Structures are given as structure tokens and as C-alpha cells.
């Protein structure tokens, strides 16, 4: 939860703009999730992004 302080500071936020590869985003969005520790909606199997580019 990126809006709540934690013992280690703030959580996380992920943002960006997809300009190519929306099919990959949709595939990631569709993976099976479950609970892990105190977290919910965690992918059951790791999702690995092998390449990303910054376009300016």
C-alpha cells in the first residue's frame, strides 16, 4: 500500500506509459495471484521483465 507508512518507510508505486507491447502488459495482468505473507494479489509464479527502455 503506497499510501500507508510502514516500519521501513513508505511502500511502493509503479507508473509509466506503454507505447508498445500492450499485449505483454495484458499477459502480466492476467497471471494467477494469491496471498503471500501480509500481501494480497501477488503473482503465484514470478513475473520477470527481461527488458525495458526509457524513451525521452
N, CA, C and O atoms as a CHARMM CRD file, in Angstrom:
* protein
*
  224
    1    1 UNK  N      0.84700  -1.17400   0.00000 PROA 1      0.00000
    2    1 UNK  CA     0.00000   0.00000   0.00000 PROA 1      0.00000
    3    1 UNK  C      0.88900   1.23200   0.00000 PROA 1      0.00000
    4    1 UNK  O      1.51600   1.54100   1.01300 PROA 1      0.00000
    5    2 UNK  N      0.95000   1.92600  -1.10000 PROA 2      0.00000
    6    2 UNK  CA     1.85800   3.06700  -1.22000 PROA 2      0.00000
    7    2 UNK  C      1.38100   4.28600  -0.44700 PROA 2      0.00000
    8    2 UNK  O      2.12500   5.26000  -0.33000 PROA 2      0.00000
    9    3 UNK  N      0.16000   4.26500   0.08500 PROA 3      0.00000
   10    3 UNK  CA    -0.34900   5.43800   0.80500 PROA 3      0.00000
   11    3 UNK  C     -0.19200   5.32300   2.30600 PROA 3      0.00000
   12    3 UNK  O     -0.50900   6.27200   3.02400 PROA 3      0.00000
   13    4 UNK  N      0.28900   4.18900   2.81100 PROA 4      0.00000
   14    4 UNK  CA     0.40200   3.99400   4.25200 PROA 4      0.00000
   15    4 UNK  C      1.85700   3.87200   4.66500 PROA 4      0.00000
   16    4 UNK  O      2.61600   3.13000   4.04200 PROA 4      0.00000
   17    5 UNK  N      2.26000   4.59500   5.71200 PROA 5      0.00000
   18    5 UNK  CA     3.62800   4.42700   6.19600 PROA 5      0.00000
   19    5 UNK  C      3.80200   3.02800   6.78900 PROA 5      0.00000
   20    5 UNK  O      2.87600   2.48300   7.39000 PROA 5      0.00000
   21    6 UNK  N      4.98100   2.45800   6.61900 PROA 6      0.00000
   22    6 UNK  CA     5.30000   1.15000   7.17000 PROA 6      0.00000
   23    6 UNK  C      6.49900   1.31100   8.09800 PROA 6      0.00000
   24    6 UNK  O      7.11200   2.37800   8.12800 PROA 6      0.00000
   25    7 UNK  N      6.84500   0.26500   8.86100 PROA 7      0.00000
   26    7 UNK  CA     8.02900   0.36900   9.71600 PROA 7      0.00000
   27    7 UNK  C      9.29900   0.70100   8.93500 PROA 7      0.00000
   28    7 UNK  O     10.24400   1.25500   9.49700 PROA 7      0.00000
   29    8 UNK  N      9.32700   0.36600   7.64200 PROA 8      0.00000
   30    8 UNK  CA    10.50300   0.62000   6.80700 PROA 8      0.00000
   31    8 UNK  C     10.35300   1.86200   5.93700 PROA 8      0.00000
   32    8 UNK  O     11.13900   2.06500   5.01200 PROA 8      0.00000
   33    9 UNK  N      9.37500   2.67600   6.21600 PROA 9      0.00000
   34    9 UNK  CA     9.13600   3.84900   5.37800 PROA 9      0.00000
   35    9 UNK  C      7.91700   3.61800   4.50900 PROA 9      0.00000
   36    9 UNK  O      7.06300   2.79500   4.84200 PROA 9      0.00000
   37   10 UNK  N      7.82700   4.32200   3.42000 PROA 10     0.00000
   38   10 UNK  CA     6.67200   4.21300   2.54000 PROA 10     0.00000
   39   10 UNK  C      6.76800   2.97800   1.67200 PROA 10     0.00000
   40   10 UNK  O      7.84900   2.41900   1.48700 PROA 10     0.00000
   41   11 UNK  N      5.64200   2.55900   1.14400 PROA 11     0.00000
   42   11 UNK  CA     5.56200   1.37900   0.27600 PROA 11     0.00000
   43   11 UNK  C      6.08700   1.68200  -1.10600 PROA 11     0.00000
   44   11 UNK  O      7.19100   2.20800  -1.25500 PROA 11     0.00000
   45   12 UNK  N      5.31000   1.35800  -2.11600 PROA 12     0.00000
   46   12 UNK  CA     5.78800   1.49700  -3.48400 PROA 12     0.00000
   47   12 UNK  C      4.69400   2.04900  -4.37900 PROA 12     0.00000
   48   12 UNK  O      3.51400   2.03200  -4.03000 PROA 12     0.00000
   49   13 UNK  N      5.09900   2.52700  -5.51500 PROA 13     0.00000
   50   13 UNK  CA     4.17100   2.94800  -6.56800 PROA 13     0.00000
   51   13 UNK  C      4.82300   2.60400  -7.90200 PROA 13     0.00000
   52   13 UNK  O      6.03300   2.75600  -8.07100 PROA 13     0.00000
   53   14 UNK  N      4.02800   2.14900  -8.82300 PROA 14     0.00000
   54   14 UNK  CA     4.53300   1.80600 -10.14900 PROA 14     0.00000
   55   14 UNK  C      3.71100   2.58000 -11.16400 PROA 14     0.00000
   56   14 UNK  O      2.48100   2.55100 -11.13200 PROA 14     0.00000
   57   15 UNK  N      4.39200   3.26700 -12.06100 PROA 15     0.00000
   58   15 UNK  CA     3.66600   4.01600 -13.07600 PROA 15     0.00000
   59   15 UNK  C      4.51800   4.11800 -14.32500 PROA 15     0.00000
   60   15 UNK  O      5.73600   3.94800 -14.27500 PROA 15     0.00000
   61   16 UNK  N      3.88900   4.39000 -15.41300 PROA 16     0.00000
   62   16 UNK  CA     4.59100   4.53300 -16.68200 PROA 16     0.00000
   63   16 UNK  C      3.58800   4.63600 -17.80500 PROA 16     0.00000
   64   16 UNK  O      2.38000   4.65600 -17.56800 PROA 16     0.00000
   65   17 UNK  N      4.07500   4.70000 -19.00500 PROA 17     0.00000
   66   17 UNK  CA     3.22200   4.79300 -20.18500 PROA 17     0.00000
   67   17 UNK  C      3.66900   3.72200 -21.17100 PROA 17     0.00000
   68   17 UNK  O      4.82900   3.68600 -21.58000 PROA 17     0.00000
   69   18 UNK  N      2.75600   2.86800 -21.54200 PROA 18     0.00000
   70   18 UNK  CA     3.06100   1.81600 -22.51400 PROA 18     0.00000
   71   18 UNK  C      2.85400   2.39200 -23.90500 PROA 18     0.00000
   72   18 UNK  O      1.75200   2.81100 -24.25600 PROA 18     0.00000
   73   19 UNK  N      3.92600   2.41000 -24.69700 PROA 19     0.00000
   74   19 UNK  CA     3.80200   2.91800 -26.06500 PROA 19     0.00000
   75   19 UNK  C      3.88400   1.78700 -27.08400 PROA 19     0.00000
   76   19 UNK  O      3.59800   1.97400 -28.26600 PROA 19     0.00000
   77   20 UNK  N      4.28100   0.61000 -26.60400 PROA 20     0.00000
   78   20 UNK  CA     4.40800  -0.55400 -27.47400 PROA 20     0.00000
   79   20 UNK  C      4.39300  -1.78700 -26.58100 PROA 20     0.00000
   80   20 UNK  O      4.97600  -1.77100 -25.49700 PROA 20     0.00000
   81   21 UNK  N      3.73700  -2.84800 -27.01800 PROA 21     0.00000
   82   21 UNK  CA     3.74700  -4.08400 -26.24000 PROA 21     0.00000
   83   21 UNK  C      2.60800  -4.21700 -25.25000 PROA 21     0.00000
   84   21 UNK  O      2.76100  -4.86800 -24.21600 PROA 21     0.00000
   85   22 UNK  N      1.47000  -3.61300 -25.54600 PROA 22     0.00000
   86   22 UNK  CA     0.32200  -3.71400 -24.64400 PROA 22     0.00000
   87   22 UNK  C     -0.07400  -5.17300 -24.42500 PROA 22     0.00000
   88   22 UNK  O     -0.61000  -5.51100 -23.36900 PROA 22     0.00000
   89   23 UNK  N      0.17900  -6.04100 -25.40000 PROA 23     0.00000
   90   23 UNK  CA    -0.13000  -7.46300 -25.23500 PROA 23     0.00000
   91   23 UNK  C      0.65800  -8.07600 -24.08400 PROA 23     0.00000
   92   23 UNK  O      0.16100  -8.96800 -23.39600 PROA 23     0.00000
   93   24 UNK  N      1.88300  -7.60300 -23.87100 PROA 24     0.00000
   94   24 UNK  CA     2.70000  -8.08600 -22.75800 PROA 24     0.00000
   95   24 UNK  C      2.09600  -7.62400 -21.43500 PROA 24     0.00000
   96   24 UNK  O      2.01400  -8.40100 -20.48400 PROA 24     0.00000
   97   25 UNK  N      1.67800  -6.37300 -21.37400 PROA 25     0.00000
   98   25 UNK  CA     1.03600  -5.84400 -20.16800 PROA 25     0.00000
   99   25 UNK  C     -0.22300  -6.65000 -19.85300 PROA 25     0.00000
  100   25 UNK  O     -0.46700  -7.00100 -18.69800 PROA 25     0.00000
  101   26 UNK  N     -1.00800  -6.93800 -20.86400 PROA 26     0.00000
  102   26 UNK  CA    -2.23200  -7.71100 -20.66800 PROA 26     0.00000
  103   26 UNK  C     -1.92100  -9.12400 -20.17000 PROA 26     0.00000
  104   26 UNK  O     -2.65600  -9.66100 -19.34300 PROA 26     0.00000
  105   27 UNK  N     -0.84500  -9.72500 -20.66400 PROA 27     0.00000
  106   27 UNK  CA    -0.44700 -11.05900 -20.21100 PROA 27     0.00000
  107   27 UNK  C     -0.03600 -11.02600 -18.74000 PROA 27     0.00000
  108   27 UNK  O     -0.39300 -11.92500 -17.97800 PROA 27     0.00000
  109   28 UNK  N      0.70600 -10.00700 -18.34000 PROA 28     0.00000
  110   28 UNK  CA     1.09900  -9.86200 -16.93500 PROA 28     0.00000
  111   28 UNK  C     -0.14100  -9.66300 -16.07100 PROA 28     0.00000
  112   28 UNK  O     -0.26000 -10.24600 -14.99400 PROA 28     0.00000
  113   29 UNK  N     -1.04800  -8.84400 -16.55000 PROA 29     0.00000
  114   29 UNK  CA    -2.28600  -8.56500 -15.81400 PROA 29     0.00000
  115   29 UNK  C     -3.11200  -9.83100 -15.59800 PROA 29     0.00000
  116   29 UNK  O     -3.86200  -9.92600 -14.62700 PROA 29     0.00000
  117   30 UNK  N     -2.97500 -10.79600 -16.49500 PROA 30     0.00000
  118   30 UNK  CA    -3.79000 -11.99500 -16.44200 PROA 30     0.00000
  119   30 UNK  C     -3.22800 -13.15100 -15.63400 PROA 30     0.00000
  120   30 UNK  O     -3.86200 -14.20400 -15.56200 PROA 30     0.00000
  121   31 UNK  N     -2.05300 -12.99300 -15.01900 PROA 31     0.00000
  122   31 UNK  CA    -1.47300 -14.11800 -14.27700 PROA 31     0.00000
  123   31 UNK  C     -2.26600 -14.39200 -13.00500 PROA 31     0.00000
  124   31 UNK  O     -2.89600 -13.49800 -12.44000 PROA 31     0.00000
  125   32 UNK  N     -2.22100 -15.64100 -12.57100 PROA 32     0.00000
  126   32 UNK  CA    -2.90700 -16.04500 -11.35100 PROA 32     0.00000
  127   32 UNK  C     -2.19700 -15.42800 -10.14900 PROA 32     0.00000
  128   32 UNK  O     -0.96800 -15.40900 -10.08600 PROA 32     0.00000
  129   33 UNK  N     -2.98300 -14.92200  -9.19700 PROA 33     0.00000
  130   33 UNK  CA    -2.41800 -14.30400  -7.99900 PROA 33     0.00000
  131   33 UNK  C     -2.99000 -14.95800  -6.74700 PROA 33     0.00000
  132   33 UNK  O     -3.98900 -15.67400  -6.80100 PROA 33     0.00000
  133   34 UNK  N     -2.34100 -14.70000  -5.62900 PROA 34     0.00000
  134   34 UNK  CA    -2.78400 -15.21900  -4.33900 PROA 34     0.00000
  135   34 UNK  C     -2.20300 -14.38000  -3.21900 PROA 34     0.00000
  136   34 UNK  O     -1.70900 -13.27700  -3.45300 PROA 34     0.00000
  137   35 UNK  N     -2.26100 -14.89600  -2.01600 PROA 35     0.00000
  138   35 UNK  CA    -1.71900 -14.19900  -0.85100 PROA 35     0.00000
  139   35 UNK  C     -0.31900 -14.71300  -0.55300 PROA 35     0.00000
  140   35 UNK  O     -0.03000 -15.89800  -0.72000 PROA 35     0.00000
  141   36 UNK  N      0.54800 -13.80700  -0.10900 PROA 36     0.00000
  142   36 UNK  CA     1.90700 -14.17200   0.28300 PROA 36     0.00000
  143   36 UNK  C      2.28900 -13.28300   1.44900 PROA 36     0.00000
  144   36 UNK  O      2.39800 -12.06600   1.29700 PROA 36     0.00000
  145   37 UNK  N      2.49500 -13.88300   2.61400 PROA 37     0.00000
  146   37 UNK  CA     2.76700 -13.08500   3.80700 PROA 37     0.00000
  147   37 UNK  C      1.58800 -12.18600   4.09800 PROA 37     0.00000
  148   37 UNK  O      0.44700 -12.64600   4.13900 PROA 37     0.00000
  149   38 UNK  N      1.85200 -10.91500   4.30000 PROA 38     0.00000
  150   38 UNK  CA     0.79400  -9.94400   4.56700 PROA 38     0.00000
  151   38 UNK  C      0.26200  -9.30100   3.28900 PROA 38     0.00000
  152   38 UNK  O     -0.57300  -8.39900   3.35300 PROA 38     0.00000
  153   39 UNK  N      0.73200  -9.74900   2.14500 PROA 39     0.00000
  154   39 UNK  CA     0.36000  -9.12800   0.87800 PROA 39     0.00000
  155   39 UNK  C     -0.71300  -9.93600   0.16000 PROA 39     0.00000
  156   39 UNK  O     -0.76000 -11.16200   0.26400 PROA 39     0.00000
  157   40 UNK  N     -1.56400  -9.23900  -0.56400 PROA 40     0.00000
  158   40 UNK  CA    -2.60500  -9.86700  -1.36600 PROA 40     0.00000
  159   40 UNK  C     -2.33900  -9.56900  -2.83900 PROA 40     0.00000
  160   40 UNK  O     -1.61300  -8.63200  -3.17200 PROA 40     0.00000
  161   41 UNK  N     -2.92300 -10.36200  -3.70000 PROA 41     0.00000
  162   41 UNK  CA    -2.83300 -10.15200  -5.14500 PROA 41     0.00000
  163   41 UNK  C     -1.38700 -10.22600  -5.64500 PROA 41     0.00000
  164   41 UNK  O     -0.97000  -9.43200  -6.48800 PROA 41     0.00000
  165   42 UNK  N     -0.63400 -11.18700  -5.11500 PROA 42     0.00000
  166   42 UNK  CA     0.76000 -11.40300  -5.50400 PROA 42     0.00000
  167   42 UNK  C      0.79200 -12.51800  -6.55300 PROA 42     0.00000
  168   42 UNK  O      0.13900 -13.54300  -6.36100 PROA 42     0.00000
  169   43 UNK  N      1.52800 -12.35000  -7.65200 PROA 43     0.00000
  170   43 UNK  CA     1.59700 -13.42500  -8.64500 PROA 43     0.00000
  171   43 UNK  C      2.05300 -14.74300  -8.00600 PROA 43     0.00000
  172   43 UNK  O      3.00700 -14.76500  -7.22800 PROA 43     0.00000
  173   44 UNK  N      1.36000 -15.84400  -8.34400 PROA 44     0.00000
  174   44 UNK  CA     1.70800 -17.16300  -7.82100 PROA 44     0.00000
  175   44 UNK  C      3.07800 -17.58200  -8.35300 PROA 44     0.00000
  176   44 UNK  O      3.88100 -18.15400  -7.61700 PROA 44     0.00000
  177   45 UNK  N      3.34300 -17.30300  -9.61700 PROA 45     0.00000
  178   45 UNK  CA     4.65700 -17.54300 -10.21200 PROA 45     0.00000
  179   45 UNK  C      5.29000 -16.19200 -10.52300 PROA 45     0.00000
  180   45 UNK  O      4.59200 -15.24000 -10.87300 PROA 45     0.00000
  181   46 UNK  N      6.62100 -16.10900 -10.39500 PROA 46     0.00000
  182   46 UNK  CA     7.32000 -14.84700 -10.64600 PROA 46     0.00000
  183   46 UNK  C      7.05200 -14.33000 -12.05400 PROA 46     0.00000
  184   46 UNK  O      7.01300 -15.09800 -13.01500 PROA 46     0.00000
  185   47 UNK  N      6.87200 -13.03300 -12.15700 PROA 47     0.00000
  186   47 UNK  CA     6.77500 -12.35200 -13.44800 PROA 47     0.00000
  187   47 UNK  C      8.09500 -11.60900 -13.63200 PROA 47     0.00000
  188   47 UNK  O      8.45500 -10.76700 -12.80900 PROA 47     0.00000
  189   48 UNK  N      8.80900 -11.91600 -14.70000 PROA 48     0.00000
  190   48 UNK  CA    10.12300 -11.31500 -14.93300 PROA 48     0.00000
  191   48 UNK  C     10.06800 -10.45500 -16.19200 PROA 48     0.00000
  192   48 UNK  O      9.70100 -10.93400 -17.26500 PROA 48     0.00000
  193   49 UNK  N     10.43000  -9.19700 -16.05400 PROA 49     0.00000
  194   49 UNK  CA    10.56000  -8.29900 -17.20300 PROA 49     0.00000
  195   49 UNK  C     12.03700  -8.30300 -17.57500 PROA 49     0.00000
  196   49 UNK  O     12.87500  -7.81600 -16.81600 PROA 49     0.00000
  197   50 UNK  N     12.34800  -8.84600 -18.72600 PROA 50     0.00000
  198   50 UNK  CA    13.74300  -9.00400 -19.13300 PROA 50     0.00000
  199   50 UNK  C     14.32600  -7.76000 -19.77700 PROA 50     0.00000
  200   50 UNK  O     15.54600  -7.59900 -19.80900 PROA 50     0.00000
  201   51 UNK  N     13.47500  -6.87000 -20.29500 PROA 51     0.00000
  202   51 UNK  CA    13.99000  -5.68100 -20.96300 PROA 51     0.00000
  203   51 UNK  C     12.98100  -4.55200 -20.84300 PROA 51     0.00000
  204   51 UNK  O     11.77900  -4.75700 -21.00700 PROA 51     0.00000
  205   52 UNK  N     13.47400  -3.38100 -20.56100 PROA 52     0.00000
  206   52 UNK  CA    12.65200  -2.16700 -20.54300 PROA 52     0.00000
  207   52 UNK  C     13.51900  -1.03400 -21.07000 PROA 52     0.00000
  208   52 UNK  O     14.73700  -1.04800 -20.89400 PROA 52     0.00000
  209   53 UNK  N     12.90500  -0.06500 -21.70900 PROA 53     0.00000
  210   53 UNK  CA    13.65100   1.06300 -22.26100 PROA 53     0.00000
  211   53 UNK  C     13.03500   2.36700 -21.80000 PROA 53     0.00000
  212   53 UNK  O     11.81900   2.47400 -21.64100 PROA 53     0.00000
  213   54 UNK  N     13.87400   3.34100 -21.59200 PROA 54     0.00000
  214   54 UNK  CA    13.42400   4.69900 -21.30300 PROA 54     0.00000
  215   54 UNK  C     13.46600   5.46900 -22.61400 PROA 54     0.00000
  216   54 UNK  O     14.51600   5.56200 -23.24900 PROA 54     0.00000
  217   55 UNK  N     12.33900   6.01500 -23.01500 PROA 55     0.00000
  218   55 UNK  CA    12.24500   6.78300 -24.25100 PROA 55     0.00000
  219   55 UNK  C     12.01700   8.23100 -23.86900 PROA 55     0.00000
  220   55 UNK  O     11.05300   8.55600 -23.17500 PROA 55     0.00000
  221   56 UNK  N     12.89700   9.09000 -24.32000 PROA 56     0.00000
  222   56 UNK  CA    12.75300  10.51400 -23.98900 PROA 56     0.00000
  223   56 UNK  C     12.32100  11.30900 -25.18900 PROA 56     0.00000
  224   56 UNK  O     12.15000  12.52500 -25.09600 PROA 56     0.00000
